[in-house]
Amino acid sequence: MLKGNLVGLRAIEKTDLTQLLQWRNNPEFRRFFREYRELNSENQLLWFEKYVINDPNTIMFAIVELATEKLIGACGLCYIDWVNRNADFSIYIGKNNLYIDASFAIEAAQLMEKYGFEELNLHRLWAEIYSIDEAKIKFFKELEFTQEGRFKDTHWTEGKWVDSVYYGKIRLN
């Protein structure tokens, strides 16, 4: 387990899937996710088996609150390109519908960033954020990611088109 002061990152277990499914299906969260539809337990199990267990280009973590040892969210490095040493950075806090907060999410992201850069020897982390996701835009700025681009009208949600905003961070050393 990767440990900070408040949170730890550990492997996602099959027993986490029911809770993760509830969070992924939360309409307030899902509007910010690539997944546009409500998922069922079979979808969740297929995701777990295909990506979490068997995909060498995806490394997902359960975020646990160290004080309670309870699952509070998920994060991961997806679409890992081992040749060019970059990965998509994904994170959310499901506990109390926080989504992104100034304590759990920040610390989990810092642990994952350190893991990606120092353990996996990645050169670049990136994230695609929808322009309506103000919390994550602020979050990635706090993490000192740089806005690298914007694609117009990429995502249909809530009866309108929104943009994809791309953030990235390069390993400095």
Secondary structure, DSSP 8 states (H G I E B T S, - for coil): -EE-SSEEEEE--GGGHHHHHHHHT-HHHHTTSS--S---HHHHHHHIIIIIIT-TT-EEEEEEETTTTEEEEEEEEEEEETTTTEEEEEEEE-GGG-BS-TTHHHHHHHHHHHIIIIIS--SEEEEEEETT-HHHHHHHHHTT-EEEEEEEEEEEETTEEEEEEEEEEE---
